[in-house]
Amino acid sequence: MNEFPEILRFELGLYVDKFVKWLVNNFGDFFDALGDSILWFLMKVDTVLHYLPWWLVLIIVFLLGWRLKKVSTGFTFTFMLFWVGSFGLWSLMMDTLAVVLVSTFISIIIGIPVGILMAYRSKMETIMQPILDAMQTIPSFVYLIPAIMLFDLGRVPAVFATTIYAIAPVIRLTNLGIKNVSTEMIEASYSFGASSWQTLIKVQIPQALPTIMTGVNQTTMMAVSMVVIASMIGAQGLGREVLQATNRIDIARGTEAGLAIVILAIIIDRITQGIADKFKIE
């Protein structure tokens, strides 16, 4: 009596498995083309990051910290990045940054339009809310399974899994930001003869931009938090170092790689927060 009846069991996983296999069998060419496009973009970003001299990256980070926060912040960021370089992890950090940037970019170009549509269409919001809830509560390891089935092993499934994991905040906060624009401003825009599209572009998005940028910040941080898990399916970079250090019980290697991820996350978080604060000031 203390066990659930076997006859009432519903094996949802089997249907999900069949659905993913159906996608692979019927849309394999599409996913191959999508994977090739993502890989091409990722390699371009990776090439640019590795091409930049280390000292130029330090200067850029210093200038960003100075202009977005203050001079002391710029010096702190510069010292922290220099510290990562002294660990011998500079190239691996660039690999990780490439995956994070590409995943965040894809999340933004998909997430912001979806968030805007949710703000305009209540039915779509009703549909998307439970989906977003599920995306943010499903264990991140689960995303690796469909990523591998659709794109095999490598950096492409790592980008795909990271994007799916990180996209929810930018969708939610874009929706929230657009909906929170005051009705008076929207009505004033219409009264001056603006169309719905002009009102969206010139009134609602600028007013919602601080909230949208907060969503971008959260999406970026979630992408960074995924780097170690993504390394399990082929992502290069600092996450792979942590994974190998864990497998070999290499405390020194794991400490340096883990600290490098923390430093990268802190710098990205403060820079994106600074950009969001600039929009709030304006």
C-alpha positions as CSV (number, residue, x, y, z in Angstrom):
1,M,0.0,0.0,0.0
2,N,2.9,2.3,0.5
3,E,4.0,2.1,-3.2
4,F,2.3,3.8,-6.1
5,P,0.4,1.4,-8.3
6,E,2.4,0.2,-11.3
7,I,-0.7,0.2,-13.5
8,L,-1.1,4.0,-13.0
9,R,2.5,4.8,-14.1
10,F,2.9,7.3,-17.0
11,E,6.3,7.1,-18.6
12,L,6.6,10.7,-19.9
13,G,10.3,10.2,-20.5
14,L,9.6,7.7,-23.3
15,Y,7.5,10.2,-25.2
16,V,10.1,12.9,-24.8
17,D,12.7,10.5,-26.0
18,K,10.6,9.6,-29.1
19,F,10.0,13.3,-29.7
20,V,13.7,14.2,-29.7
21,K,14.5,11.3,-32.0
22,W,11.7,12.4,-34.3
23,L,13.3,15.8,-34.4
24,V,16.7,14.3,-35.3
25,N,15.2,12.0,-38.0
26,N,13.0,14.6,-39.7
27,F,15.0,17.9,-39.1
28,G,18.5,16.6,-39.0
29,D,19.6,18.8,-41.8
30,F,18.2,21.9,-40.1
31,F,20.0,21.1,-36.9
32,D,23.2,20.4,-38.8
33,A,23.0,23.8,-40.5
34,L,22.1,25.5,-37.1
35,G,25.1,23.8,-35.5
36,D,27.4,24.9,-38.3
37,S,26.2,28.5,-38.0
38,I,26.7,28.5,-34.2
39,L,30.2,26.9,-34.6
40,W,31.1,29.5,-37.2
41,F,30.0,32.4,-35.0
42,L,31.7,30.9,-32.0
43,M,35.0,30.4,-33.8
44,K,35.0,34.0,-35.0
45,V,34.4,35.3,-31.5
46,D,37.1,32.9,-30.1
47,T,39.6,34.0,-32.8
48,V,39.0,37.7,-32.0
49,L,39.5,37.1,-28.3
50,H,42.6,35.1,-28.8
51,Y,44.0,37.7,-31.2
52,L,43.7,40.5,-28.7
53,P,47.0,41.1,-26.8
54,W,46.7,40.4,-23.1
55,W,47.8,43.9,-22.2
56,L,45.1,45.4,-24.5
57,V,42.4,43.3,-22.8
58,L,43.6,44.7,-19.4
59,I,43.4,48.3,-20.8
60,I,39.9,47.7,-22.1
61,V,38.7,46.2,-18.8
62,F,40.3,49.1,-16.9
63,L,38.6,51.6,-19.0
64,L,35.2,49.8,-18.7
65,G,35.6,49.6,-14.9
66,W,36.6,53.3,-14.7
67,R,33.9,54.7,-16.9
68,L,31.1,52.5,-15.6
69,K,32.1,52.5,-11.9
70,K,35.2,54.4,-10.7
71,V,39.0,54.4,-11.1
72,S,39.6,52.1,-8.2
73,T,37.2,49.6,-9.7
74,G,39.1,49.7,-13.0
75,F,42.4,49.0,-11.2
76,T,40.8,46.2,-9.2
77,F,39.4,44.5,-12.4
78,T,42.8,44.9,-14.1
79,F,44.7,43.3,-11.2
80,M,42.2,40.4,-11.0
81,L,42.6,39.6,-14.7
82,F,46.4,39.9,-14.4
83,W,46.1,37.4,-11.6
84,V,44.3,34.9,-13.8
85,G,47.0,35.4,-16.4
86,S,49.6,34.6,-13.8
87,F,47.9,31.3,-13.2
88,G,48.6,30.4,-16.8
89,L,44.9,30.3,-17.6
90,W,44.6,33.2,-19.9
91,S,43.9,31.2,-23.1
92,L,41.4,29.0,-21.3
93,M,39.7,32.1,-19.9
94,M,39.3,33.4,-23.5
95,D,37.7,30.0,-24.5
96,T,35.2,30.3,-21.6
97,L,34.5,33.9,-22.4
98,A,33.7,33.0,-26.0
99,V,31.1,30.5,-25.0
100,V,29.6,32.9,-22.5
101,L,29.4,35.8,-25.0
102,V,27.9,33.7,-27.8
103,S,25.4,32.1,-25.5
104,T,24.4,35.4,-24.0
105,F,24.1,37.0,-27.5
106,I,21.8,34.2,-28.7
107,S,19.8,34.5,-25.6
108,I,19.4,38.2,-26.1
109,I,18.3,38.1,-29.8
110,I,15.8,35.4,-29.0
111,G,14.7,36.5,-25.4
112,I,14.0,40.2,-25.9
113,P,11.5,39.7,-28.9
114,V,9.8,36.8,-26.9
115,G,9.5,39.0,-23.9
116,I,8.0,41.9,-25.9
117,L,5.5,39.5,-27.5
118,M,4.6,38.2,-24.0
119,A,3.9,41.8,-22.9
120,Y,1.6,42.4,-26.0
121,R,-0.1,39.0,-26.0
122,S,-1.6,37.7,-22.8
123,K,-2.2,34.3,-24.2
124,M,1.4,33.9,-25.1
125,E,2.4,35.0,-21.6
126,T,0.0,32.4,-20.2
127,I,1.7,29.7,-22.3
128,M,5.3,30.9,-21.7
129,Q,5.1,31.4,-17.9
130,P,5.0,27.7,-17.0
131,I,7.6,26.9,-19.6
132,L,10.0,29.5,-18.1
133,D,9.2,28.2,-14.6
134,A,10.2,24.7,-15.8
135,M,13.4,26.0,-17.6
136,Q,14.5,27.7,-14.4
137,T,13.8,24.7,-12.1
138,I,14.9,21.7,-14.2
139,P,18.4,20.6,-13.2
140,S,21.0,22.0,-15.5
141,F,22.4,18.5,-16.2
142,V,19.1,17.6,-18.0
143,Y,19.8,20.2,-20.7
144,L,22.9,18.2,-21.7
145,I,20.9,15.2,-23.0
146,P,18.9,16.9,-25.8
147,A,22.0,19.0,-26.6
148,I,24.0,15.9,-27.2
149,M,21.3,14.2,-29.2
150,L,20.7,17.2,-31.5
151,F,24.3,18.4,-31.9
152,D,26.6,15.5,-30.7
153,L,29.6,16.3,-28.5
154,G,31.6,19.5,-28.8
155,R,31.3,23.2,-28.3
156,V,28.1,23.6,-30.2
157,P,25.9,21.6,-27.8
158,A,27.7,23.4,-24.9
159,V,26.5,26.7,-26.4
160,F,23.0,25.3,-27.0
161,A,22.6,23.9,-23.4
162,T,24.0,27.2,-21.9
163,T,21.6,29.3,-24.0
164,I,18.5,27.2,-22.9
165,Y,19.6,27.4,-19.3
166,A,20.4,31.1,-19.3
167,I,17.6,32.6,-21.5
168,A,14.8,32.8,-19.0
169,P,15.8,35.9,-17.0
170,V,16.0,38.1,-20.1
171,I,12.6,37.0,-21.3
172,R,11.0,37.5,-17.9
173,L,12.5,41.0,-17.3
174,T,11.9,42.2,-20.8
175,N,8.2,41.3,-20.4
176,L,8.2,43.0,-16.9
177,G,9.9,46.1,-18.2
178,I,7.6,46.6,-21.2
179,K,4.4,46.0,-19.0
180,N,5.6,48.5,-16.4
181,V,5.9,51.4,-18.8
182,S,3.3,53.9,-17.6
183,T,0.0,54.0,-19.4
184,E,0.1,57.8,-19.5
185,M,3.3,57.8,-21.6
186,I,1.9,55.2,-24.0
187,E,-1.4,57.2,-24.4
188,A,0.6,60.4,-25.0
189,S,2.6,58.7,-27.7
190,Y,-0.6,57.6,-29.5
191,S,-2.1,61.0,-29.1
192,F,0.8,62.5,-31.0
193,G,0.1,60.1,-33.9
194,A,2.7,57.4,-33.2
195,S,1.9,53.9,-34.4
196,S,2.2,50.8,-32.2
197,W,5.6,50.1,-33.6
198,Q,6.9,53.6,-33.1
199,T,5.5,53.6,-29.5
200,L,7.4,50.4,-28.8
201,I,10.7,51.5,-30.3
202,K,10.7,55.1,-29.1
203,V,8.8,54.9,-25.8
204,Q,8.4,51.5,-24.3
205,I,11.8,50.0,-25.0
206,P,13.8,53.1,-23.9
207,Q,11.7,53.2,-20.7
208,A,12.1,49.5,-20.1
209,L,15.8,49.4,-20.9
210,P,17.1,49.4,-17.3
211,T,14.9,46.4,-16.5
212,I,15.9,44.7,-19.8
213,M,19.6,45.3,-18.9
214,T,19.1,43.7,-15.5
215,G,17.8,40.7,-17.4
216,V,20.8,40.7,-19.6
217,N,23.0,40.8,-16.5
218,Q,21.2,37.8,-15.0
219,T,21.3,35.8,-18.2
220,T,25.1,36.5,-18.5
221,M,25.7,35.3,-15.0
222,M,23.7,32.1,-15.5
223,A,25.7,31.5,-18.6
224,V,28.9,31.8,-16.6
225,S,27.5,29.4,-14.0
226,M,27.0,26.8,-16.7
227,V,30.6,26.6,-17.8
228,V,31.7,23.7,-15.7
229,I,28.6,21.6,-16.5
230,A,29.0,22.4,-20.3
231,S,32.6,21.2,-20.1
232,M,31.1,17.7,-19.6
233,I,29.9,17.6,-23.2
234,G,33.0,19.2,-24.9
235,A,33.2,22.9,-23.9
236,Q,36.8,24.1,-23.7
237,G,38.1,26.5,-21.1
238,L,38.1,26.9,-17.4
239,G,35.2,24.6,-16.8
240,R,37.1,21.7,-18.3
241,E,40.1,22.5,-16.0
242,V,37.8,22.3,-13.0
243,L,36.3,19.0,-14.2
244,Q,39.7,17.4,-14.9
245,A,41.0,18.7,-11.5
246,T,38.0,17.1,-9.8
247,N,38.5,13.8,-11.6
248,R,42.2,13.7,-10.6
249,I,41.7,15.3,-7.1
250,D,44.2,18.0,-8.1
251,I,43.5,20.6,-5.4
252,A,46.0,23.2,-6.8
253,R,44.7,23.0,-10.4
254,G,41.0,23.1,-9.3
255,T,41.6,26.1,-6.9
256,E,43.2,28.2,-9.6
257,A,40.6,27.3,-12.3
258,G,37.7,27.8,-9.9
259,L,39.1,31.2,-8.7
260,A,39.5,32.2,-12.4
261,I,35.8,31.5,-13.0
262,V,34.9,33.5,-9.9
263,I,37.0,36.4,-11.1
264,L,35.5,36.3,-14.6
265,A,32.0,36.2,-13.2
266,I,32.6,39.1,-10.8
267,I,34.0,41.3,-13.6
268,I,31.2,40.5,-16.0
269,D,28.6,41.1,-13.3
270,R,30.0,44.5,-12.3
271,I,30.4,45.6,-15.9
272,T,26.9,44.7,-17.0
273,Q,25.5,46.2,-13.8
274,G,27.3,49.4,-14.5
275,I,25.8,49.5,-18.0
276,A,22.3,49.0,-16.5
277,D,23.0,51.8,-14.0
278,K,24.0,54.1,-16.8
279,F,20.6,53.6,-18.4
280,K,18.9,54.2,-15.1
281,I,20.7,57.5,-14.7
282,E,19.7,58.6,-18.2
